[in-house]
Amino acid sequence: MAVLRACHSTSAKGNETADLVHDLLNGGTLNEKEAQQLALFSMQTAHRDVAIAPMGLFKMDMAFVLSFCSTVVMYVVMLLQFKTA
């Protein structure tokens, strides 16, 4: 559970990167090359979600915990129904 919480908070902070880059671009204290590089990075971060996904199979976030718990409850209910039948 601690690993999932860490992955979720890391992903959330990573998604805030786009806002920080936009703030830097709007600050106006950058030279031309830095502004160009930050603009390119800004476009990449704006269109991609930062997520930790082991081997690309699933995202490690709180939605995964909810999905996992609901699956376990569903299987327990099914087992109880077959046991009483």
Backbone as CSV, one residue per row, in Angstrom:
resi,resn,N_x,N_y,N_z,CA_x,CA_y,CA_z,C_x,C_y,C_z
1,MET,0.822,-1.188,0.000,0.000,0.000,0.000,0.874,1.263,0.000
2,ALA,1.977,1.211,0.741,2.873,2.366,0.779,3.502,2.606,-0.581
3,VAL,3.808,1.536,-1.298,4.392,1.672,-2.635,3.392,2.331,-3.577
4,LEU,2.126,1.916,-3.486,1.108,2.513,-4.348,0.901,3.990,-4.030
5,ARG,0.918,4.334,-2.757,0.757,5.738,-2.376,1.932,6.566,-2.904
6,ALA,3.135,6.015,-2.814,4.310,6.722,-3.331,4.233,6.889,-4.842
7,CYS,3.802,5.860,-5.540,3.661,5.952,-7.004,2.598,6.970,-7.381
8,HIS,1.495,6.980,-6.640,0.420,7.930,-6.931,0.887,9.371,-6.711
9,SER,1.564,9.629,-5.591,2.012,10.995,-5.327,3.108,11.430,-6.298
10,THR,3.961,10.498,-6.702,4.993,10.817,-7.695,4.365,11.170,-9.035
11,SER,3.351,10.423,-9.439,2.653,10.721,-10.693,1.954,12.069,-10.619
12,ALA,1.346,12.365,-9.476,0.655,13.649,-9.324,1.641,14.808,-9.420
13,LYS,2.795,14.679,-8.784,3.811,15.730,-8.869,4.367,15.849,-10.284
14,GLY,4.511,14.718,-10.961,4.989,14.749,-12.339,4.023,15.453,-13.269
15,ASN,2.728,15.309,-12.999,1.728,15.982,-13.831,1.693,17.486,-13.574
16,GLU,2.236,17.945,-12.455,2.321,19.378,-12.177,3.481,20.042,-12.928
17,THR,4.322,19.254,-13.548,5.486,19.781,-14.254,5.084,20.730,-15.375
18,ALA,4.005,20.407,-16.067,3.567,21.255,-17.178,3.242,22.661,-16.689
19,ASP,2.600,22.778,-15.534,2.273,24.099,-14.992,3.534,24.877,-14.631
20,LEU,4.511,24.184,-14.055,5.764,24.853,-13.699,6.514,25.336,-14.932
21,VAL,6.509,24.533,-15.977,7.192,24.921,-17.216,6.501,26.129,-17.838
22,HIS,5.169,26.140,-17.810,4.440,27.295,-18.349,4.749,28.557,-17.551
23,ASP,4.861,28.426,-16.235,5.227,29.582,-15.410,6.611,30.104,-15.780
24,LEU,7.552,29.187,-16.026,8.897,29.610,-16.441,8.874,30.309,-17.790
25,LEU,8.073,29.785,-18.712,7.997,30.407,-20.040,7.366,31.795,-19.964
26,ASN,6.399,31.970,-19.099,5.735,33.267,-18.989,6.546,34.267,-18.175
27,GLY,7.570,33.787,-17.467,8.413,34.670,-16.661,9.233,35.633,-17.501
28,GLY,9.689,35.190,-18.663,10.404,36.066,-19.580,11.868,36.297,-19.274
29,THR,12.483,35.527,-18.380,13.895,35.741,-18.064,14.784,34.697,-18.724
30,LEU,14.332,34.124,-19.807,15.072,33.063,-20.487,15.640,33.588,-21.796
31,ASN,16.770,33.009,-22.201,17.281,33.357,-23.520,16.524,32.544,-24.574
32,GLU,16.822,32.786,-25.832,16.048,32.187,-26.931,16.138,30.662,-26.942
33,LYS,17.338,30.122,-26.750,17.509,28.662,-26.794,16.785,27.994,-25.629
34,GLU,16.878,28.563,-24.428,16.187,27.995,-23.270,14.680,28.034,-23.463
35,ALA,14.178,29.144,-23.989,12.742,29.271,-24.236,12.276,28.256,-25.264
36,GLN,13.087,28.015,-26.290,12.725,27.041,-27.322,12.696,25.626,-26.735
37,GLN,13.693,25.290,-25.935,13.736,23.963,-25.314,12.573,23.770,-24.346
38,LEU,12.275,24.796,-23.553,11.153,24.696,-22.618,9.817,24.622,-23.340
39,ALA,9.683,25.299,-24.463,8.448,25.217,-25.242,8.248,23.801,-25.777
40,LEU,9.310,23.190,-26.253,9.227,21.807,-26.735,8.878,20.860,-25.596
41,PHE,9.542,21.036,-24.453,9.250,20.199,-23.296,7.825,20.418,-22.802
42,SER,7.362,21.648,-22.869,6.005,21.974,-22.448,4.973,21.253,-23.305
43,MET,5.207,21.208,-24.601,4.277,20.506,-25.486,4.267,19.015,-25.199
44,GLN,5.415,18.447,-24.879,5.479,17.023,-24.565,4.779,16.712,-23.251
45,THR,4.982,17.536,-22.232,4.364,17.257,-20.935,2.873,17.546,-20.930
46,ALA,2.429,18.464,-21.776,1.006,18.794,-21.811,0.180,17.663,-22.418
47,HIS,0.773,16.882,-23.290,0.014,15.853,-24.005,0.255,14.449,-23.482
48,ARG,1.057,14.311,-22.454,1.323,12.983,-21.881,1.008,12.980,-20.403
49,ASP,0.436,11.888,-19.948,0.171,11.706,-18.529,1.372,11.018,-17.898
50,VAL,1.848,11.550,-16.796,2.952,10.923,-16.080,2.360,9.840,-15.191
51,ALA,2.776,8.607,-15.412,2.264,7.494,-14.613,3.345,6.426,-14.503
52,ILE,3.340,5.741,-13.386,4.252,4.622,-13.183,3.492,3.360,-13.536
53,ALA,3.945,2.672,-14.559,3.268,1.469,-15.044,4.305,0.367,-15.225
54,PRO,4.305,-0.624,-14.321,5.282,-1.702,-14.447,5.068,-2.505,-15.732
55,MET,6.074,-2.494,-16.558,6.069,-3.189,-17.851,4.896,-2.760,-18.735
56,GLY,4.313,-1.602,-18.461,3.217,-1.081,-19.262,1.897,-1.805,-19.079
57,LEU,1.768,-2.620,-18.047,0.554,-3.417,-17.869,-0.577,-2.646,-17.197
58,PHE,-0.284,-1.890,-16.164,-1.299,-1.134,-15.447,-0.635,0.039,-14.751
59,LYS,-1.422,1.065,-14.470,-0.904,2.234,-13.773,-0.945,1.995,-12.276
60,MET,0.131,2.349,-11.618,0.215,2.200,-10.163,-0.316,3.480,-9.516
61,ASP,-1.628,3.515,-9.283,-2.224,4.658,-8.614,-3.383,4.190,-7.751
62,MET,-4.092,5.121,-7.166,-5.171,4.760,-6.250,-6.352,4.106,-6.977
63,ALA,-6.519,4.384,-8.261,-7.571,3.711,-9.023,-7.282,2.213,-9.108
64,PHE,-6.009,1.846,-9.163,-5.640,0.432,-9.169,-6.034,-0.236,-7.856
65,VAL,-5.841,0.464,-6.739,-6.216,-0.086,-5.432,-7.724,-0.333,-5.384
66,LEU,-8.498,0.632,-5.843,-9.950,0.478,-5.861,-10.374,-0.683,-6.747
67,SER,-9.774,-0.798,-7.903,-10.088,-1.888,-8.814,-9.720,-3.242,-8.210
68,PHE,-8.557,-3.313,-7.588,-8.113,-4.557,-6.970,-9.043,-4.978,-5.838
69,CYS,-9.394,-4.027,-4.982,-10.287,-4.339,-3.853,-11.668,-4.763,-4.332
70,SER,-12.195,-4.106,-5.347,-13.513,-4.488,-5.856,-13.478,-5.872,-6.494
71,THR,-12.380,-6.226,-7.132,-12.243,-7.560,-7.708,-12.200,-8.622,-6.621
72,VAL,-11.468,-8.360,-5.556,-11.391,-9.315,-4.449,-12.765,-9.502,-3.811
73,VAL,-13.477,-8.414,-3.587,-14.817,-8.517,-2.995,-15.748,-9.297,-3.911
74,MET,-15.673,-9.074,-5.207,-16.526,-9.790,-6.144,-16.250,-11.291,-6.093
75,TYR,-14.996,-11.694,-6.071,-14.670,-13.113,-6.008,-15.086,-13.735,-4.678
76,VAL,-14.975,-13.006,-3.589,-15.414,-13.532,-2.289,-16.930,-13.740,-2.295
77,VAL,-17.669,-12.786,-2.845,-19.129,-12.934,-2.941,-19.481,-14.140,-3.798
78,MET,-18.784,-14.321,-4.902,-19.054,-15.487,-5.760,-18.757,-16.789,-5.027
79,LEU,-17.654,-16.837,-4.296,-17.311,-18.044,-3.541,-18.364,-18.332,-2.468
80,LEU,-18.847,-17.314,-1.799,-19.887,-17.506,-0.785,-21.188,-17.999,-1.408
81,GLN,-21.506,-17.503,-2.594,-22.735,-17.956,-3.267,-22.617,-19.415,-3.679
82,PHE,-21.474,-19.822,-4.179,-21.305,-21.233,-4.568,-21.240,-22.141,-3.343
83,LYS,-20.740,-21.644,-2.254,-20.648,-22.444,-1.028,-22.027,-22.702,-0.463
84,THR,-22.939,-21.742,-0.534,-24.280,-21.914,0.001,-25.195,-22.671,-0.956
85,ALA,-24.849,-22.783,-2.203,-25.711,-23.468,-3.185,-25.567,-24.964,-3.125
